[in-house]
Amino acid sequence: MNGYDSNLARKKQAEYCRVNKVPHFAPESGRCWRCHRNIYDPWTRMNPGYIKTDTGYVYGDVEVTTGITVDKAEKELVTGCPHCNRSYCD
């Protein structure tokens, strides 16, 4: 599964940490201590950035989605918030 599912992603991250014998840095509730968003839910917003067009790059708003998918939670150690970039292991 490659999508977003907060409950399943939390379980997969806990399982990943247990199986790989690594510290579980991510908040067990899934809520970031800093921004209070669920790290396992998608958050889409517009950020300023460069957009590629047929004639080159133009500065404008770029749609950005952050969050930790089930697939990522199952395969990688979560060490920070994907939304606000707060580190959980410093």
Secondary structure, 3 states (H helix, E strand, C coil): CCCCCHHHHHHHHHHHHHHHCCCCCCCCCCECCCCCCECCCCEEEEEEEEEEECCEEEEEEEEEEECCCHHHHHHCCCCECCCCCCECCC
